[in-house]
Amino acid sequence: MKAAPAAQKRLLDLAELDSVIDRLAHRRRTLPELAQIDELSARVARIATQVIGAETESSDLAREQTKAEADVDSVRIRAERDQKRLDSGQVSSPKDLASLQSEIVSLNRRQSDLEEVVLEIMERREAADEQVTKLVAERNELSATRGVAEDGRDAAFAEIDKEKGEVQAKRDEASADIPADLLALYEKIREQSGVGAARLQGARCSGCRTSLSIAEINRIKAASHDEVIRCEECRRILVRTAESKL
């Protein structure tokens, strides 16, 4: 392939602009805010799961408490009914009277036991509710911190994208006068190795830093100035300039 030396030199400008674009893309991918957001999102997700567990426990205990309180009420009503019978004097048989008194004692004991159960459930429910409150507060705090990080990320993205747009405009301008076949070769090499063209500095490729062999140097010296030279090692386009001295 042949191309005017001036067109080949413009590849170096293009390579420099592409290098800037690549650095901006790398900066965009590796913003510290991104790792922070990922970490915070993972923590928020874990706490959200814990919140669901604590809320479920609290809900289960609320149902258990309602049932236990209903049992207390049932026993209390029975005890009150029996006490009224006893106080009314309707039970005259000593045997029935003793049985009724025994039942009242048993019901009072049962009521006391059930009230202890209710109290224990209430304490567990209170602890579960406190855990829900604590976890929700922690989740909200982490979400707020993540929001700040997301704002920082978006601001950095906007700055990077603006700079990239400016560099891209310069790249479009720089590539406009490069022959299509030379530009296509450059783009193909760039896609494969990341850099499409490199300066020939003395007897060394500035792309892969490899020193050229004597035979290669002689070949380049013998080549016409419009011939497109490729590095034997990295296959990038070698652009000859005044500092090449070849």
C-alpha positions in Angstrom: 0.0 0.0 0.0 1.1 3.5 -0.8 0.1 6.8 0.8 1.5 10.3 0.8 3.9 10.9 3.7 1.8 13.7 5.0 -1.2 11.4 5.2 0.8 8.8 7.0 2.0 11.4 9.5 -1.6 12.3 10.2 -2.0 8.7 11.5 0.2 9.8 14.4 -2.2 12.6 15.3 -5.0 10.1 15.0 -3.2 7.6 17.2 -2.7 10.3 19.9 -6.3 11.2 19.8 -7.4 7.6 20.0 -5.1 7.2 23.0 -6.8 10.0 24.7 -10.2 8.5 23.9 -9.0 5.1 25.3 -7.8 6.8 28.5 -11.1 8.5 28.9 -13.0 5.2 28.4 -10.7 3.5 31.0 -11.3 6.4 33.4 -15.1 6.0 32.9 -14.9 2.3 33.6 -12.8 2.6 36.6 -14.3 5.5 38.5 -14.0 4.9 42.2 -17.7 5.8 42.5 -18.6 2.7 40.5 -16.9 0.3 43.0 -18.4 2.3 45.9 -21.9 2.1 44.3 -21.6 -1.6 43.7 -20.5 -2.2 47.3 -23.3 0.0 48.7 -25.9 -1.7 46.5 -24.8 -5.1 47.8 -25.0 -3.9 51.4 -28.4 -2.4 50.8 -29.6 -5.6 49.2 -28.4 -7.7 52.2 -30.0 -5.3 54.7 -33.2 -5.3 52.6 -33.3 -9.1 53.0 -32.7 -8.8 56.7 -35.5 -6.2 57.0 -37.9 -8.6 55.3 -36.9 -11.3 57.8 -37.3 -9.0 60.8 -40.7 -7.8 59.5 -41.8 -11.4 58.9 -40.8 -12.3 62.5 -42.6 -9.3 63.9 -45.7 -10.2 61.9 -45.6 -13.8 63.0 -45.2 -12.7 66.6 -48.2 -10.3 66.3 -50.4 -13.2 65.2 -49.0 -15.3 68.0 -49.7 -12.5 70.5 -53.3 -12.1 69.2 -53.9 -15.8 69.7 -52.3 -15.9 73.1 -54.4 -12.9 74.2 -57.5 -14.6 72.9 -56.6 -17.6 75.0 -56.2 -15.4 78.1 -59.6 -13.8 77.5 -61.2 -17.2 77.0 -59.8 -18.5 80.3 -60.6 -15.2 82.1 -64.2 -15.3 80.9 -64.6 -18.9 82.1 -63.1 -18.0 85.5 -65.3 -15.0 85.9 -68.4 -17.0 85.0 -67.5 -19.7 87.6 -66.8 -17.1 90.2 -70.2 -15.6 89.7 -71.8 -19.0 90.1 -69.8 -19.4 93.3 -70.7 -16.0 94.6 -74.4 -16.4 93.8 -74.8 -19.3 96.2 -76.4 -21.4 93.5 -74.1 -24.3 94.1 -75.1 -26.0 97.4 -73.6 -29.4 97.0 -70.3 -29.7 98.9 -68.9 -31.9 96.2 -70.0 -29.5 93.4 -68.8 -26.5 95.4 -65.3 -28.1 95.9 -65.2 -28.9 92.2 -66.1 -25.4 91.2 -63.6 -23.9 93.6 -60.9 -26.2 92.2 -61.8 -25.2 88.7 -61.5 -21.5 89.5 -58.1 -22.0 91.0 -57.0 -24.0 88.0 -58.4 -21.4 85.6 -56.7 -18.6 87.5 -53.4 -20.5 87.4 -53.9 -21.1 83.7 -54.7 -17.4 83.1 -51.5 -16.5 84.9 -49.5 -18.9 82.8 -51.0 -17.6 79.6 -50.4 -14.0 80.6 -46.7 -14.9 81.1 -46.7 -16.3 77.6 -48.3 -13.1 76.2 -45.7 -11.0 78.0 -42.8 -13.1 76.6 -44.3 -12.8 73.1 -44.6 -9.0 73.5 -41.0 -8.7 74.5 -39.9 -10.8 71.5 -42.1 -8.7 69.3 -40.7 -5.5 70.7 -37.2 -6.7 70.0 -38.1 -7.7 66.4 -39.7 -4.2 65.9 -36.6 -2.5 67.2 -34.5 -4.6 64.8 -36.8 -3.6 61.9 -36.4 0.1 62.9 -32.6 -0.3 63.2 -32.2 -2.1 59.9 -34.5 0.3 58.0 -32.5 3.3 59.3 -29.3 1.6 58.3 -30.7 0.8 54.8 -31.9 4.4 54.4 -28.5 5.8 55.4 -26.7 3.5 53.0 -29.2 4.4 50.2 -28.5 8.1 50.8 -24.7 7.5 50.7 -25.2 5.6 47.5 -27.2 8.5 46.1 -24.3 10.8 46.8 -22.0 8.4 45.0 -24.4 8.2 42.1 -24.4 12.0 41.8 -20.6 12.0 41.8 -20.6 9.2 39.2 -23.1 11.1 36.9 -21.1 14.3 37.3 -17.9 12.5 36.3 -19.6 10.8 33.4 -20.8 14.1 32.1 -17.3 15.6 32.3 -15.7 12.6 30.7 -18.4 12.4 28.0 -17.9 16.1 27.2 -14.2 15.8 26.9 -14.6 12.6 24.8 -17.0 14.5 22.5 -14.4 17.3 22.0 -11.7 14.8 21.3 -13.9 12.8 19.0 -14.6 15.9 17.0 -10.9 16.5 16.6 -10.5 12.9 15.5 -13.2 13.1 12.9 -11.4 16.2 11.6 -8.0 14.5 11.6 -9.3 11.4 9.8 -11.2 13.3 7.1 -8.1 13.8 4.8 -6.7 10.3 5.3 -7.1 8.0 2.3 -9.9 5.5 2.9 -7.6 2.4 2.3 -5.0 3.7 4.7 -7.6 4.6 7.3 -9.2 1.2 7.0 -5.9 -0.5 7.6 -5.2 1.7 10.6 -8.6 0.9 12.1 -8.2 -2.8 11.5 -4.8 -2.8 13.3 -6.1 -0.6 16.1 -9.0 -3.1 16.6 -6.5 -5.9 16.9 -3.8 -4.3 19.0 -5.3 -1.1 20.4 -2.8 1.2 18.6 -2.9 1.4 14.8 0.2 3.4 14.0 3.5 4.2 15.7 6.4 6.5 15.1 9.7 5.1 13.8 12.2 6.5 16.2 15.7 5.9 14.8 15.8 2.1 14.4 13.0 1.4 16.9 9.2 1.0 16.8 7.7 3.4 19.3 4.7 1.1 19.6 6.3 -2.1 20.8 9.7 -0.7 21.6 11.4 -3.3 19.4 14.6 -2.5 17.7 14.5 -3.3 14.0 16.9 -5.7 12.4 19.6 -4.5 10.0 17.8 -6.2 7.2 14.6 -4.4 8.1 16.3 -1.1 8.4 17.9 -1.5 4.9 14.5 -2.5 3.5 12.9 0.7 4.9 15.8 2.8 3.6 15.2 1.4 0.1 11.5 1.9 0.2 9.9 4.9 -1.4 8.6 7.6 1.0 5.0 6.9 0.1 5.2 3.2 0.9 3.3 2.2 4.0 5.7 0.3 6.3 4.6 -2.2 8.9 6.5 -3.2 12.0 7.5 -6.9 11.7 7.0 -7.5 15.4 3.7 -5.7 16.3 2.4 -5.2 12.7 1.5 -1.5 13.4 2.0 1.0 10.7 5.4 2.6 11.1 5.4 6.3 10.3 8.6 7.8 9.2 9.4 11.3 10.4 12.5 13.5 10.4 13.7 11.9 13.6 13.5 8.5 12.0 16.6 9.4 9.9 15.7 6.7 7.4 
